[in-house]
Amino acid sequence: MRGSYKKRAPSPVYSSPNQLSFEGFETPFEQQLDLNNRWVFLARNIPWDRIVGVYDKVFSSAEGRKPLSGRLVLGSLMIKHLCKLSDR
C-alpha cells in the first residue's frame, strides 16, 4: 500500500487593510464588527503594511514551505502578550 498523500491547507495570504473596498460588498461578518471593540480598534491602528513588509523581508526563502502571513504571526504574538498568556 502506498503512503497516503495529505493535501495541506494553503498558507494565508496577507492582504492590506488599506486595500480599497466596495460599499455593499462586505461579508456578513464584516458588517457586524463593533468598531469600539478593543481588538478591532487595535487592528485598525497598527501600521500593518510597514510591519508585514519588514517581516516578509526577514522570512523570505525559496526553500521549504511559505511562511505564514506576517499579520497572523505578529497579531497572535500581540494578543498573547496583551492577554498575558503563556507559551503553553
DSSP file (Angstrom, degrees, kcal/mol; ACC not computed):
  #  RESIDUE AA STRUCTURE BP1 BP2  ACC     N-H-->O    O-->H-N    N-H-->O    O-->H-N    TCO  KAPPA ALPHA  PHI   PSI    X-CA   Y-CA   Z-CA
    1    1 A M              0   0    0      0, 0.0     3,-0.1     0, 0.0     2,-0.0   0.000 360.0 360.0 360.0 132.5    0.0    0.0    0.0
    2    2 A R        -     0   0    0      1,-0.1     2,-0.2     3,-0.0     3,-0.0  -0.306 360.0 -93.9 -71.3 156.3    1.4    3.4   -0.9
    3    3 A G        -     0   0    0      1,-0.1     2,-0.2    -2,-0.0    -1,-0.1  -0.481  48.2-111.0 -66.5 140.0    1.9    6.1    1.6
    4    4 A S        -     0   0    0     -2,-0.2     2,-0.6    -3,-0.1    -1,-0.1  -0.479  23.1-138.0 -76.9 145.2   -1.1    8.4    1.8
    5    5 A Y        -     0   0    0     -2,-0.2     2,-0.6    -3,-0.0    -1,-0.0  -0.905  13.5-157.5-104.7 122.0   -0.8   11.9    0.5
    6    6 A K        -     0   0    0     -2,-0.6     2,-0.5     0, 0.0    -2,-0.0  -0.871  13.5-135.4-101.7 127.4   -2.4   14.6    2.6
    7    7 A K        -     0   0    0     -2,-0.6     2,-0.2     1,-0.0    -2,-0.0  -0.693  24.2-139.9 -80.5 124.3   -3.3   17.8    0.8
    8    8 A R        -     0   0    0     -2,-0.5     3,-0.1     1,-0.1    -1,-0.0  -0.542  19.1-105.0 -86.1 150.1   -2.2   20.7    3.0
    9    9 A A        -     0   0    0     -2,-0.2    -1,-0.1     1,-0.1     2,-0.0  -0.439  45.0-101.2 -68.2 145.1   -4.3   23.8    3.5
   10   10 A P        -     0   0    0      0, 0.0    -1,-0.1     0, 0.0     3,-0.1  -0.355  39.1-103.4 -67.6 149.7   -2.9   26.8    1.6
   11   11 A S        -     0   0    0      1,-0.1     2,-0.1    -3,-0.1    57,-0.1  -0.471  43.3-100.7 -69.0 142.8   -1.0   29.4    3.6
   12   12 A P        -     0   0    0      0, 0.0     2,-0.4     0, 0.0    57,-0.2  -0.400  36.0-135.9 -63.9 141.9   -3.0   32.5    4.4
   13   13 A V        -     0   0    0     56,-0.1     2,-0.3    -2,-0.1    55,-0.0  -0.842  17.2-117.4-102.4 135.8   -2.1   35.4    2.1
   14   14 A Y        -     0   0    0     -2,-0.4     2,-0.4    38,-0.0    -1,-0.0  -0.528  30.2-173.8 -71.8 131.4   -1.6   38.9    3.5
   15   15 A S        -     0   0    0     -2,-0.3    34,-0.0     4,-0.0    -2,-0.0  -0.999  28.4-113.7-126.6 132.2   -4.0   41.5    2.3
   16   16 A S    >   -     0   0    0     -2,-0.4     3,-1.5     1,-0.1     0, 0.0  -0.299   7.9-139.7 -64.9 137.9   -3.5   45.1    3.2
   17   17 A P  T 3  S+     0   0    0      0, 0.0    -1,-0.1     0, 0.0    27,-0.0   0.660 104.7  63.5 -69.5 -12.7   -6.1   46.7    5.5
   18   18 A N  T 3  S+     0   0    0      2,-0.0     3,-0.1     0, 0.0    -2,-0.1   0.386  75.1 124.8 -89.6   2.8   -5.7   49.8    3.2
   19   19 A Q  S <  S-     0   0    0     -3,-1.5    -4,-0.0     1,-0.1     0, 0.0  -0.361  72.2-102.1 -63.1 140.6   -7.0   47.9    0.2
   20   20 A L        -     0   0    0     -2,-0.0     2,-0.3     1,-0.0    -1,-0.1  -0.312  40.6-162.9 -63.0 145.9   -9.9   49.6   -1.5
   21   21 A S        -     0   0    0     -3,-0.1     2,-0.5     5,-0.0     5,-0.1  -0.925  15.7-125.9-129.7 157.5  -13.3   48.1   -0.7
   22   22 A F    >   -     0   0    0     -2,-0.3     3,-1.8     3,-0.1     2,-0.1  -0.896  28.2-119.2-105.7 127.6  -16.7   48.5   -2.4
   23   23 A E  T 3  S+     0   0    0     -2,-0.5    -1,-0.0     1,-0.3     0, 0.0  -0.424  99.7  26.3 -64.6 133.6  -19.6   49.6   -0.3
   24   24 A G  T 3  S+     0   0    0     -2,-0.1    -1,-0.3     3,-0.1     0, 0.0   0.332 101.4  86.4  95.9  -6.2  -22.3   47.0   -0.3
   25   25 A F    <   +     0   0    0     -3,-1.8     2,-0.1     2,-0.0    -2,-0.1   0.101  57.4 126.5-111.9  21.5  -20.0   44.0   -0.9
   26   26 A E        -     0   0    0      1,-0.1    -3,-0.0    -5,-0.1    -5,-0.0  -0.460  63.1-114.6 -76.8 150.6  -19.0   43.4    2.7
   27   27 A T     >  -     0   0    0     -2,-0.1     4,-1.8     1,-0.1     5,-0.2  -0.430  30.1-107.9 -75.4 160.2  -19.4   39.9    4.1
   28   28 A P  H  > S+     0   0    0      0, 0.0     4,-0.8     0, 0.0    -1,-0.1   0.863 121.3  56.1 -57.2 -34.3  -22.0   39.5    6.9
   29   29 A F  H >4 S+     0   0    0      1,-0.2     3,-0.9     2,-0.2     4,-0.3   0.931 106.8  48.2 -63.9 -44.7  -19.1   39.1    9.4
   30   30 A E  H >4 S+     0   0    0      1,-0.2     3,-0.9     2,-0.2    -1,-0.2   0.840 107.1  56.8 -64.8 -32.9  -17.5   42.5    8.3
   31   31 A Q  H 3< S+     0   0    0     -4,-1.8    -1,-0.2     1,-0.2    -2,-0.2   0.716 106.5  50.3 -71.5 -19.9  -20.9   44.2    8.7
   32   32 A Q  T << S+     0   0    0     -3,-0.9    -1,-0.2    -4,-0.8     2,-0.2   0.389  77.1 121.8-102.2   3.2  -21.3   43.1   12.3
   33   33 A L    <   -     0   0    0     -3,-0.9     2,-0.7    -4,-0.3    -3,-0.0  -0.490  61.1-132.5 -70.7 133.0  -17.9   44.2   13.7
   34   34 A D    >   -     0   0    0     -2,-0.2     3,-1.9     1,-0.1     6,-0.2  -0.767   8.1-152.9 -85.2 116.5  -18.2   46.6   16.6
   35   35 A L  T 3  S+     0   0    0     -2,-0.7    -1,-0.1     1,-0.3    -2,-0.0   0.664  94.1  59.1 -67.2 -14.7  -15.8   49.5   15.9
   36   36 A N  T 3  S+     0   0    0      4,-0.1    -1,-0.3     5,-0.0     2,-0.1   0.485  77.1 115.9 -90.4  -3.5  -15.4   50.1   19.7
   37   37 A N  S <> S-     0   0    0     -3,-1.9     4,-2.7     1,-0.1     5,-0.2  -0.431  72.4-129.2 -63.8 137.5  -14.2   46.5   20.3
   38   38 A R  H  > S+     0   0    0      1,-0.2     4,-2.2     2,-0.2    -1,-0.1   0.846 106.5  48.0 -61.8 -34.4  -10.6   46.7   21.6
   39   39 A W  H  > S+     0   0    0      2,-0.2     4,-2.6     1,-0.2    -1,-0.2   0.885 112.5  47.5 -75.2 -38.4   -9.3   44.2   19.1
   40   40 A V  H  > S+     0   0    0     -6,-0.2     4,-2.0     2,-0.2    -2,-0.2   0.923 113.6  49.2 -65.6 -43.7  -10.9   45.9   16.1
   41   41 A F  H  X S+     0   0    0     -4,-2.7     4,-1.1     2,-0.2    -2,-0.2   0.934 113.0  46.7 -59.9 -47.4   -9.6   49.2   17.4
   42   42 A L  H >X S+     0   0    0     -4,-2.2     4,-0.7    -5,-0.2     3,-0.6   0.922 111.1  51.3 -61.7 -45.9   -6.1   47.8   17.8
   43   43 A A  H 3< S+     0   0    0     -4,-2.6     3,-0.5     1,-0.2     5,-0.3   0.850 110.1  49.9 -62.1 -34.7   -6.1   46.2   14.4
   44   44 A R  H 3< S+     0   0    0     -4,-2.0    -1,-0.2     1,-0.2    -2,-0.2   0.720 112.2  47.9 -76.0 -20.7   -7.2   49.4   12.7
   45   45 A N  H << S+     0   0    0     -4,-1.1    -1,-0.2    -3,-0.6    -2,-0.2   0.405  88.0  94.2-104.7   2.1   -4.5   51.4   14.4
   46   46 A I  S  < S-     0   0    0     -4,-0.7     2,-2.3    -3,-0.5     3,-0.2  -0.808  79.6-125.6 -93.2 133.5   -1.4   49.2   13.7
   47   47 A P     >  +     0   0    0      0, 0.0     4,-2.1     0, 0.0     3,-0.5  -0.458  40.5 170.4 -77.2  74.1    0.6   50.1   10.6
   48   48 A W  H  >  +     0   0    0     -2,-2.3     4,-3.1    -5,-0.3     5,-0.4   0.842  67.7  58.9 -57.8 -39.4    0.3   46.5    9.2
   49   49 A D  H  > S+     0   0    0      1,-0.2     4,-1.6    -3,-0.2    -1,-0.2   0.915 110.7  41.6 -60.3 -43.5    1.8   47.3    5.8
   50   50 A R  H  > S+     0   0    0     -3,-0.5     4,-1.7     2,-0.2    -1,-0.2   0.934 118.0  46.1 -68.0 -45.6    5.1   48.6    7.3
   51   51 A I  H  X S+     0   0    0     -4,-2.1     4,-2.4     1,-0.2    -2,-0.2   0.935 114.6  45.7 -65.0 -47.8    5.3   45.8    9.8
   52   52 A V  H  X S+     0   0    0     -4,-3.1     4,-2.9     1,-0.2    -1,-0.2   0.838 107.6  59.7 -67.4 -32.0    4.5   43.0    7.4
   53   53 A G  H  X S+     0   0    0     -4,-1.6     4,-1.4    -5,-0.4    -1,-0.2   0.917 109.5  42.3 -59.8 -43.5    6.9   44.4    4.9
   54   54 A V  H  X S+     0   0    0     -4,-1.7     4,-1.8     2,-0.2    -2,-0.2   0.924 114.5  51.1 -67.7 -45.2    9.8   44.1    7.3
   55   55 A Y  H  X S+     0   0    0     -4,-2.4     4,-2.3     1,-0.2    -2,-0.2   0.917 108.6  51.4 -58.5 -45.4    8.6   40.6    8.4
   56   56 A D  H  < S+     0   0    0     -4,-2.9    -1,-0.2     1,-0.2    -2,-0.2   0.841 107.5  52.7 -64.3 -33.8    8.4   39.4    4.8
   57   57 A K  H >< S+     0   0    0     -4,-1.4     3,-0.7    -5,-0.2    -1,-0.2   0.896 112.5  44.8 -67.3 -39.0   11.9   40.5    4.1
   58   58 A V  H 3< S+     0   0    0     -4,-1.8    -2,-0.2     1,-0.2    -1,-0.2   0.882 119.7  39.9 -72.3 -38.7   13.3   38.6    7.1
   59   59 A F  T 3< S+     0   0    0     -4,-2.3     2,-0.5    -5,-0.2    -1,-0.2  -0.100  83.6 121.7-107.4  35.3   11.3   35.4    6.5
   60   60 A S    <   +     0   0    0     -3,-0.7     2,-0.3     6,-0.1     6,-0.0  -0.840  29.8 151.6 -98.4 135.2   11.5   35.1    2.7
   61   61 A S        -     0   0    0     -2,-0.5    -2,-0.0     3,-0.1    -3,-0.0  -0.982  46.5-142.3-158.0 147.6   13.1   32.0    1.3
   62   62 A A  S    S+     0   0    0     -2,-0.3     2,-0.3     4,-0.1     4,-0.1   0.556  84.0  81.5 -86.8  -8.8   12.8   29.9   -1.9
   63   63 A E  S    S-     0   0    0      2,-0.1    -2,-0.0    -3,-0.0     0, 0.0  -0.715  89.3  -7.3-100.1 148.0   13.2   26.7    0.2
   64   64 A G  S    S-     0   0    0     -2,-0.3     2,-0.1     2,-0.0    -3,-0.1  -0.088 105.1 -18.7  72.1-168.6   10.5   24.9    2.2
   65   65 A R  S    S-     0   0    0      1,-0.1    -2,-0.1     0, 0.0     3,-0.1  -0.388  75.6 -99.6 -72.5 148.3    7.0   26.0    2.9
   66   66 A K        -     0   0    0      1,-0.1    -1,-0.1    -2,-0.1    -6,-0.1  -0.389  46.2-105.6 -64.3 145.8    6.0   29.6    2.5
   67   67 A P        -     0   0    0      0, 0.0     3,-0.1     0, 0.0    -1,-0.1  -0.308  38.3 -96.7 -70.3 159.2    5.9   31.4    5.9
   68   68 A L        -     0   0    0      1,-0.2   -55,-0.1    -3,-0.1   -57,-0.1  -0.292  57.8 -74.3 -66.5 159.8    2.6   32.3    7.5
   69   69 A S     >  -     0   0    0    -57,-0.2     4,-2.3     1,-0.1     5,-0.2  -0.316  37.9-132.9 -56.2 134.3    1.2   35.7    7.0
   70   70 A G  H  > S+     0   0    0      1,-0.2     4,-2.8     2,-0.2     5,-0.4   0.850 107.0  55.4 -59.6 -35.4    3.1   38.3    9.0
   71   71 A R  H  > S+     0   0    0      2,-0.2     4,-2.1     1,-0.2    -1,-0.2   0.895 108.5  48.2 -65.7 -38.7   -0.1   39.8   10.2
   72   72 A L  H  > S+     0   0    0     -3,-0.2     4,-1.9     2,-0.2    -2,-0.2   0.942 116.6  41.8 -64.9 -48.5   -1.3   36.4   11.5
   73   73 A V  H  X S+     0   0    0     -4,-2.3     4,-2.0     2,-0.2    -2,-0.2   0.953 120.1  40.9 -66.3 -51.0    2.0   35.7   13.3
   74   74 A L  H  X S+     0   0    0     -4,-2.8     4,-2.3     1,-0.2    -1,-0.2   0.873 114.3  52.7 -69.8 -36.2    2.6   39.2   14.8
   75   75 A G  H  X S+     0   0    0     -4,-2.1     4,-2.4    -5,-0.4    -1,-0.2   0.897 108.5  51.4 -62.9 -40.3   -1.1   39.6   15.7
   76   76 A S  H  X S+     0   0    0     -4,-1.9     4,-2.4    -5,-0.2    -2,-0.2   0.904 110.2  48.8 -63.5 -41.4   -1.0   36.3   17.5
   77   77 A L  H  X S+     0   0    0     -4,-2.0     4,-2.3     2,-0.2     5,-0.2   0.896 110.3  51.3 -65.4 -39.6    2.1   37.4   19.5
   78   78 A M  H  X S+     0   0    0     -4,-2.3     4,-3.0     2,-0.2     5,-0.2   0.933 111.2  47.2 -62.7 -45.2    0.5   40.7   20.4
   79   79 A I  H  X S+     0   0    0     -4,-2.4     4,-2.3     1,-0.2    -2,-0.2   0.916 110.1  54.0 -61.7 -43.0   -2.6   39.0   21.7
   80   80 A K  H  <>S+     0   0    0     -4,-2.4     5,-3.0     1,-0.2    -1,-0.2   0.922 114.9  39.2 -57.1 -46.2   -0.5   36.6   23.6
   81   81 A H  H ><5S+     0   0    0     -4,-2.3     3,-0.8     3,-0.2    -2,-0.2   0.888 114.3  52.0 -75.2 -39.1    1.4   39.4   25.4
   82   82 A L  H 3<5S+     0   0    0     -4,-3.0    -1,-0.2     1,-0.2    -2,-0.2   0.850 115.8  42.0 -65.7 -32.5   -1.6   41.7   25.9
   83   83 A C  T 3<5S-     0   0    0     -4,-2.3    -1,-0.2    -5,-0.2    -2,-0.2   0.423 110.1-125.3 -91.7   0.5   -3.6   38.9   27.5
   84   84 A K  T < 5 +     0   0    0     -3,-0.8     2,-0.2    -4,-0.2    -3,-0.2   0.920  50.4 166.2  54.9  48.8   -0.5   37.7   29.5
   85   85 A L      < -     0   0    0     -5,-3.0    -1,-0.2    -6,-0.2     2,-0.1  -0.624  31.9-123.5 -92.6 153.6   -0.8   34.2   28.1
   86   86 A S        -     0   0    0     -2,-0.2    -1,-0.1     1,-0.1    -5,-0.0  -0.337  26.0-107.2 -86.5 174.0    1.9   31.6   28.4
   87   87 A D              0   0    0      1,-0.3    -1,-0.1    -2,-0.1    -2,-0.0   0.609 360.0 360.0 -75.7 -11.9    3.6   29.7   25.6
   88   88 A R              0   0    0      0, 0.0    -1,-0.3     0, 0.0    -3,-0.0   0.463 360.0 360.0 -79.6 360.0    1.7   26.6   26.7
